[in-house]
Amino acid sequence: MTEGVWDSEGQLEFRDDGTPDARFTAANPNGGKADITAAVPVTTIDAIVRRLGLTAVDFIKMDIEGAEQHALRGAAQTLARFKPRLAIAAYHKSEDPAGIPKVTRAANPGYRMVSEGCRLDVGEIRPLTFFFY
C-alpha cells in the first residue's frame, strides 16, 4: 500500500485550493465531504521501521512540500535510535528554517547541521536544504 508520512497514522483529506499550480491544502474539518478532492492514508516513519523490522536506518531524504516537520515528529524514535543522516527541504514554509532543526534536535540532540543553498521567497531568504549528521 502507498502511504504518506506524517506525525500520526490515519488519513489526510485534501481539497484543491484553486491555485494555478494545482497544490492541495488540507480540507476544512468543518467542511462537508463535497470539499474533499483526495484522501491519502498516512503513517509515521517510526511505524514503517517497526512494520519492516528494520535494524538500521542510514539515510532519510524529505522534500514533501511543507510536511517535513510533521514527518520528522513521526520519526522521533527512529532519529533517536539510529541517528540516520538527513537531507531535508527547508524552504516550503516560513517556519521551517527554525522549526525543522528544533524538531530534529528534540528527537536527537546529537545532530549537527549544515545548510546548502538559499532561495528568495515572498520577500525573505530561506535555506533550501538542511543536512543533519
Contacts in CASP RR format, 6 or more apart in sequence:
PFRMAT RR
TARGET T0000
AUTHOR 0000-0000-0000
METHOD contacts of the structure
MODEL  1
MTEGVWDSEGQLEFRDDGTPDARFTAANPNGGKADITAAVPVTTIDAIVR
RLGLTAVDFIKMDIEGAEQHALRGAAQTLARFKPRLAIAAYHKSEDPAGI
PKVTRAANPGYRMVSEGCRLDVGEIRPLTFFFY
1 41 0 8 1.000
2 41 0 8 1.000
3 40 0 8 1.000
3 41 0 8 1.000
3 42 0 8 1.000
3 43 0 8 1.000
3 48 0 8 1.000
4 12 0 8 1.000
4 40 0 8 1.000
4 41 0 8 1.000
4 42 0 8 1.000
4 43 0 8 1.000
5 42 0 8 1.000
5 43 0 8 1.000
5 44 0 8 1.000
5 45 0 8 1.000
5 48 0 8 1.000
5 64 0 8 1.000
5 67 0 8 1.000
5 70 0 8 1.000
5 71 0 8 1.000
5 74 0 8 1.000
5 75 0 8 1.000
6 12 0 8 1.000
6 42 0 8 1.000
6 43 0 8 1.000
6 44 0 8 1.000
6 67 0 8 1.000
6 70 0 8 1.000
6 71 0 8 1.000
6 74 0 8 1.000
7 44 0 8 1.000
7 70 0 8 1.000
7 71 0 8 1.000
7 73 0 8 1.000
7 74 0 8 1.000
8 42 0 8 1.000
8 44 0 8 1.000
8 74 0 8 1.000
9 42 0 8 1.000
9 43 0 8 1.000
9 44 0 8 1.000
9 47 0 8 1.000
10 41 0 8 1.000
10 42 0 8 1.000
10 43 0 8 1.000
11 39 0 8 1.000
11 40 0 8 1.000
11 41 0 8 1.000
11 42 0 8 1.000
12 26 0 8 1.000
12 39 0 8 1.000
12 40 0 8 1.000
12 42 0 8 1.000
13 26 0 8 1.000
13 27 0 8 1.000
13 36 0 8 1.000
13 38 0 8 1.000
13 39 0 8 1.000
13 40 0 8 1.000
14 24 0 8 1.000
14 25 0 8 1.000
14 26 0 8 1.000
14 27 0 8 1.000
14 36 0 8 1.000
14 37 0 8 1.000
14 38 0 8 1.000
14 39 0 8 1.000
14 40 0 8 1.000
15 24 0 8 1.000
15 25 0 8 1.000
15 26 0 8 1.000
15 27 0 8 1.000
15 28 0 8 1.000
15 35 0 8 1.000
15 36 0 8 1.000
15 37 0 8 1.000
16 22 0 8 1.000
16 24 0 8 1.000
16 37 0 8 1.000
17 23 0 8 1.000
17 24 0 8 1.000
17 25 0 8 1.000
23 65 0 8 1.000
24 37 0 8 1.000
24 38 0 8 1.000
27 35 0 8 1.000
27 36 0 8 1.000
27 37 0 8 1.000
28 35 0 8 1.000
44 71 0 8 1.000
44 74 0 8 1.000
44 75 0 8 1.000
45 60 0 8 1.000
45 71 0 8 1.000
45 74 0 8 1.000
45 75 0 8 1.000
45 78 0 8 1.000
46 74 0 8 1.000
46 75 0 8 1.000
46 76 0 8 1.000
46 77 0 8 1.000
46 78 0 8 1.000
49 57 0 8 1.000
49 77 0 8 1.000
49 78 0 8 1.000
56 82 0 8 1.000
57 78 0 8 1.000
57 82 0 8 1.000
57 84 0 8 1.000
58 82 0 8 1.000
58 84 0 8 1.000
58 85 0 8 1.000
59 84 0 8 1.000
59 85 0 8 1.000
59 86 0 8 1.000
59 87 0 8 1.000
60 75 0 8 1.000
60 78 0 8 1.000
60 84 0 8 1.000
60 85 0 8 1.000
60 86 0 8 1.000
60 87 0 8 1.000
61 86 0 8 1.000
61 87 0 8 1.000
61 88 0 8 1.000
62 68 0 8 1.000
62 71 0 8 1.000
62 72 0 8 1.000
62 86 0 8 1.000
62 87 0 8 1.000
62 88 0 8 1.000
62 89 0 8 1.000
63 88 0 8 1.000
63 89 0 8 1.000
64 71 0 8 1.000
64 89 0 8 1.000
65 92 0 8 1.000
66 89 0 8 1.000
66 92 0 8 1.000
66 93 0 8 1.000
66 96 0 8 1.000
68 88 0 8 1.000
68 89 0 8 1.000
68 90 0 8 1.000
68 92 0 8 1.000
68 96 0 8 1.000
68 100 0 8 1.000
69 93 0 8 1.000
69 95 0 8 1.000
69 96 0 8 1.000
69 99 0 8 1.000
69 100 0 8 1.000
69 103 0 8 1.000
72 79 0 8 1.000
72 88 0 8 1.000
72 100 0 8 1.000
72 103 0 8 1.000
72 104 0 8 1.000
72 107 0 8 1.000
73 103 0 8 1.000
75 107 0 8 1.000
76 106 0 8 1.000
76 107 0 8 1.000
77 107 0 8 1.000
78 84 0 8 1.000
79 86 0 8 1.000
79 104 0 8 1.000
79 107 0 8 1.000
79 108 0 8 1.000
79 111 0 8 1.000
80 107 0 8 1.000
80 108 0 8 1.000
83 108 0 8 1.000
83 110 0 8 1.000
83 111 0 8 1.000
85 131 0 8 1.000
85 132 0 8 1.000
85 133 0 8 1.000
86 104 0 8 1.000
86 111 0 8 1.000
86 130 0 8 1.000
86 131 0 8 1.000
86 132 0 8 1.000
86 133 0 8 1.000
87 129 0 8 1.000
87 130 0 8 1.000
87 131 0 8 1.000
88 100 0 8 1.000
88 104 0 8 1.000
88 129 0 8 1.000
88 130 0 8 1.000
88 131 0 8 1.000
88 132 0 8 1.000
89 96 0 8 1.000
89 128 0 8 1.000
89 129 0 8 1.000
90 96 0 8 1.000
90 97 0 8 1.000
90 100 0 8 1.000
90 115 0 8 1.000
90 126 0 8 1.000
90 127 0 8 1.000
90 128 0 8 1.000
90 129 0 8 1.000
90 130 0 8 1.000
91 119 0 8 1.000
91 121 0 8 1.000
91 126 0 8 1.000
91 127 0 8 1.000
91 128 0 8 1.000
94 122 0 8 1.000
94 124 0 8 1.000
94 126 0 8 1.000
96 126 0 8 1.000
97 126 0 8 1.000
97 127 0 8 1.000
100 130 0 8 1.000
101 113 0 8 1.000
101 130 0 8 1.000
104 111 0 8 1.000
104 113 0 8 1.000
104 130 0 8 1.000
104 132 0 8 1.000
105 111 0 8 1.000
111 132 0 8 1.000
111 133 0 8 1.000
112 132 0 8 1.000
112 133 0 8 1.000
113 130 0 8 1.000
113 131 0 8 1.000
113 132 0 8 1.000
113 133 0 8 1.000
114 130 0 8 1.000
114 131 0 8 1.000
114 133 0 8 1.000
115 127 0 8 1.000
115 128 0 8 1.000
115 129 0 8 1.000
115 130 0 8 1.000
115 131 0 8 1.000
116 127 0 8 1.000
116 128 0 8 1.000
116 129 0 8 1.000
116 131 0 8 1.000
117 127 0 8 1.000
117 128 0 8 1.000
117 129 0 8 1.000
118 125 0 8 1.000
118 126 0 8 1.000
118 127 0 8 1.000
118 128 0 8 1.000
119 125 0 8 1.000
119 126 0 8 1.000
119 127 0 8 1.000
119 128 0 8 1.000
120 126 0 8 1.000
END
